[in-house]
Amino acid sequence: MRRIIVPALLLALAVVWPARANAQTANSQVQGFGGFTFGSSSFLGTNTSSTFGGAVAVGLTPNLQAIGEAGRLSNIEPSLLASLSDLTPVDLRVSAWYGEGGVRFIASPHSAVRPYGEATAGFARLDTSINGLGGKTGEYVDIGLRLLKRTEPMLGVGGGVMLQGGPVVVDVGYRYKKIMAGSSIVSALALGNNSFETSQVRVGFGVRF
């Protein structure tokens, strides 16, 4: 996970720090967030799971921030695959740690309520687990699953609103994440698609400086 998170944060800082020195009216912040994710609906239901992480934003101008984020998506498997898994004693999960950087446009710099939109890019470390298989079968499956521990490119967009009061920030937002499936094995877990797609609904609490 460290190999993913550290480069993303260093890239964001390397790009924005020189401009930050000249942006006297800009603002920066750090925050932690939590919420839930959901995939596309299938005829059997919608797959939901938890998400959490942390983010840093460095002000470039009063309306533009460079952002770096790291977090965990607890389960990103397609809704259809999750629904089919619920009908069996086998529990399949595809999770991911990720790190990314990007830019955020944020409106109303002098207002307590600030809508925003953002775009990001980074990498995700996929991890697949299967529970419910005992004995030698489970051991063989665990060996095979090591082939699925892969790092893949990730893209994201999102938006929301920030509520500011003094140094405290409350961030209520939505994010769409797309993780590329770069191999045939990983693509099979995505049901033949070339990516895993998930949506985040989350709330963050942070401090401005």
N, C-alpha and C positions, 0 to 999 in steps of 0.2 A: 504493500500500500504506500510506503514511504516513497518508492520510486515514481509513483504517479503524482502524489500530492505536492512534494517539494518542487519539482520542475514547474508545475503549473503556477504556484505562488511566486517563485522566483521570476518567471517570465512576466507575470503581471507587474511586479515591482520594477523590473528592469525597463519596461516600456514606459511606465507612468511616472517614475520618481523624478527624472529631470524636468518634466512639465509641471509636476506638483510644486516645485520650488518657485515657479513663476506665476502660480495661480493663487494669489493671496486671498481671494474670496471663495475658493473651493472648500469643500468639506469632505472628511473621510470618516470611516466607521468600521467597526468590527461587530459581528453578530453570530449568535448560534441559532439554529432553527430546527424544527421538527414538524412532522405532519404525516401524510399518507400518500401513497401512489396508487394509481389504477391504470390498467391497460384497456385496450379496446374491448368492447362488450362482445360476447358470443351468445349463441342461443341458449347456453347453459348458465350464463351469468357473467359477472365482472370480477376480475381478480384485483383485490386490494391488499396492500401491505404497508409497512411503516418506512419512514425515511428520516434521517437526521444528518446534521453536519454543521459546518461553520463557514463563514465568508468574511472577506475583507474588501473594502471599497476605498479607493484612493481618488480624491477629487482632482480633476483636470481643469474644469471650469465649473461655475455654479450649476450648470445643467448636464454635465458629462462626467462620468466616473469610470475608471478602469477597475475591474473586479476580478478577484480570485476566489475560488470556492472548492471545498473538499467535503465529501459526504459518503453516505451509504444508502443504497437502494436494496431493501431487504429481499424483495422478490420481483423479478422483472419478466418471468416467463409469460408467454401469451395466455390470454384468458381462457381460450379453448383448451390448451394443454393443462392449465390449472384445474379447470372444471372436470376434465377426464381423470386427472389424478385424484380428485376428491371422491370419485366413484370406486376407487381401488384402495387396498391397504397400503399402497406405496405412496410416499410423500416426496414429490420432486420439487426442488427449489433452485432457481437461478438468481443469485444475488450479485452485487457489484459494489466495490469501492471505486470512487472516481475523484479526479481532480481536473479543474478546468479554469480558463481565464477568458475575459471578454470585456465588453463595454456596455454601459448602461446610460440611457438618456432619461433624465429625471426632471420633471417640471416643477414650477412654483418654488423657487429656492427660498423665498421668505415666508412660505406658508407652513402651517402645522400639518397640512394634508398634501402629500406629494405623490401623484401618480408617476409610474415609470415603466419603461420597457427595456429589454436587454437581449443580447445575443452572445453566446459563448461557444468555445471549442476546447476539447481536452481529450483525456483518455480514461477508460474504465477497465478495471481488473475483474473479469468474470469468474465466478466460483459456482459450481454446480454440485448439489448434494442430493442423495436419495436415502430416505429412511424407510424402514419397514421390510428390508431384505436381511434375513439372518444367515448365520453360518458362512460357509465358503462362498456362496453366491454373493453375499454382501461384500466380502473381501475382494473378490474379483471385480465387482462393480466399482469399488473405491479406487482400485488401481486404474481402471479405464477412465474414471472421472478426472484423473490428473491431467489428461490430454485436453480437457476443457477449461483449465485454468489459464486463460489467455488475456492479454491486454489488447484492447481494441479502441479505435478512435470514437469519439463521441461529440455530437453537436447538440446545442440547446438554444431555445428561445423562451421568453417568458415576460411576465408583467405583473403589476400589482400596485399597491399603494403603501406609502410609508406615513406613519403617524409620528410626529416629532413633538417632544416636549422637553426643552432644555437639552441636556446631553443624551437623553434616552430616546431610542427609536424602536417602534413596533412595526414590523414588516409583514403584511398579509399579501401573499402572492400565489401565482400559478407558474409552473415550469413544464415545458415539454422537452423530453430527452430522447435522443436517438443514438443508440449504440450499434455500430456496424458489426455485422457477422462476417468476419474475414475468412472463414474456412468452411468447408462443407459440413464438418461435424457440428460446429457452432450454429450454422445455418439450419441444420436439422432440428435443433432445439427451438429455433425461431419458426418452426413449421414451414421451412422452405423459403422464408423471407430473407432479405439481405440485411436485416437489422432487427434489434429489439427496440420497441417504442413504448414509452411510459409517460404518464403525466403525474406531476406533483402538485398537491395542494398543501401549503405549509404556512406556518407562522414563525417569525423570527424576532428575537429580542436583542438589541445591540446598544452600543454606546458611540456617540459622535465625538470627534476630536479634531 
